Amino acid sequence: MTTLPDFRLETHFAKWEFKARHHMTASDAESMSLPELLAMASPEDRDGFEQMWLGYTETFGAPDLRAAIAATYAGRSADEVLCFAGASEGIFAANNVLLDKDSHAIVVTPNYQSHESLALAICEATGVPLDPDDNWSLDIDRVRDAIRPNTRLLTINFPHNPTGAILPHDRYEALIELCRHHGIWILHDEIFNGLGPSDAQHLPFIADVYERGLSLGVMSKSYGLPGLRVGWIACQDRDVLSKMERMKHYLSICNSGPSERLALIALKNRDAILTRNCAIVDENLPKWDAFFARHPDLFEWQRPDGACMGFPRYLGADGVEEFARKLVEEAGVLLLPSTIYRSDLGSTPTDRFRLGFGRRGLDAGLAAMEAHLARTG
């Protein structure tokens, strides 16, 4: 097996995520406590959690959990859903099932690193960059130009990490038609679907609109429940799901039973949880707008379409790496410099940083940033 490269984002978080006083770059919504989640449960579902048997669970995922996941889609059923121990396991399984050494993959950049690192560990891959001057959109002609006779997989992510961009619907349809024409699978990382400003226009799930679409979902981001470690892939092709299930036998084998019960409770309260989390975004995003309006000489701000992240440009002469380093070391404010998102598939921005606005407590972090800028300015 090919040795995978160091995962830059996770290595950075391993060093700083639980040490920095102000986590200002989180990509997940505000988490809740176990009692808060259980308070939303029906008596039956709460009893199902408290009285559960702590044995192995089904590799595919508990049937009632898969049914609840399927209900979030327009036309999927429980047997078109495969659960994973988080989204990363799903990314690993999809790449290893769909690709082989003779394949070719296409990946949008910048990206969550495993989307390209796993493809490159298996076969050749081509990066297609999102365009910051076109609201971080995707040029369908560039995707068309990247296609080879052996192209088997295209990986996309909207709302996008780290920019928060959502692909216009007409380009999404054009992309699907292009892949349909060439028989290319689309792995759509949709883990931020449903999260963002309350007026965000989210795309239809790829598993609902494309017969070769794989919808990657997880409880971590839009739901704000990363501690559950429950993810899934929904797909119309049950043979592909079966192959990924057999891959899972070498990975987690099955999900955590308690996590499945808690995920079921959250999914049954999906609307309430997403409304809560989007309300936090609605409250926080104008605060970032105001912050950047106060510092036009240092930052260039492009308001994101969805999710709870933005990717502003840093204009300071010291560069974004030094800015982010001093900010966390001297002010305890954690950001992700864009060098974390560098790609082996082509050039990516080197003057930006990822910030977050999906959690409560933003005011204290902004105040620490303001104080740091006042001291260093």
Steps between C-alpha positions, in 0.01 A plus 500: 500500500627849412605707801265794536643850556469687826145638534586868538167626635464227760866537605446874549187434704677235706743770610261789557131404504480430872769748607386821332260709710297607197425238233408739219540261208261216589308347211226347714186648649459553873494166679251408769532297817371148545217619731399764243475241224318248719249768597392500133439125495165329512452273804545199272826626347639606836425156638662348192820686589498439875407132482701401195712189476870585455584240240604523137270680261427430134781595263258689275366689801191448710191467277304774677798735480539435126128561455531834680798596285315398183207721604725806468524431125229549239484146373739264679422194710677344797668237283663780298689626808824367647616638836862572590699601807511862390528648152872427460438127500246550224750699293756221544254228402363683196842572353625147557189340351459725197865548402786272405852557370375538142239763588507877491326732745408869495489703820405863558760715678550625763360202686484292815831323454379139505296561186819534298751305711295180490443529125870565439595199712305283255529657155566819306289803584437847359405807700247753374520824698203702615513860380515764778410769246180312412372453856713186532295331230599206281574540130325204336716537189811445712347181635420392144860567396630291791302189407696206361375170358577334835349771724285317751435741789437870552502628859325826584398676822219759526454690725873506458771461761666747553321770300134434581413532131197324350511412131226670295223254423538525123870411521417211733259361241755551223762318705269205556415478132868511410579215739196302385622526141841358595378251763691673780408453865451814709593490867333809644620596846171648624581512870410871521169471318228675698742721695559866426312827494130424531441620142770276347394309188640149538545257213298179462679196637701328228358159593152630417585646160773277356507123469878499550495753782633427848370735770742528791332607824592515868362609835810714565456823306147624428365319807791603723544149644854389405536300821254245369733395214209397278521558125350340192490472124169489314504361146253353253746226402466231766783294353745784568364533854551127550862528389557789742338298777755225441775763510361613837569148632869600495433837664256562786292183436199674648396827660470570871160386623446792742599744225246346264221545758599864556531568127148363453368743762678791326369405156145481629552858621684607185295811426531637852876438515570654159280800582695550824837472327408728208377758751849503655645559152250784442613658828873456443549577131417874530764525773764383255358742240547784748849383599625501142330832431715646780823362348483541121875560485576156644228271365292434191170337595272295278179399676444123469182345359457224755660286773670681789838587349654779301833537319605867509821637353768638730669810358771553763864510392601232751296233319219280623722231655670750731171677572332174604802387704520821702126511545482158664825528696450855626121537512377143525292537182507201268458543124597273210747658254436406139832319480321221689291463183788482255453236234723258311267542202568866426538845649266613777471836679784580740364825645174388664380342822197303610276642768187359657168643618291199598570500873398724786758714678618688192509837677788404730709377207431812296598717795827308533567549128426872524733536800775311316467722194511810721821378667675398179370776275 
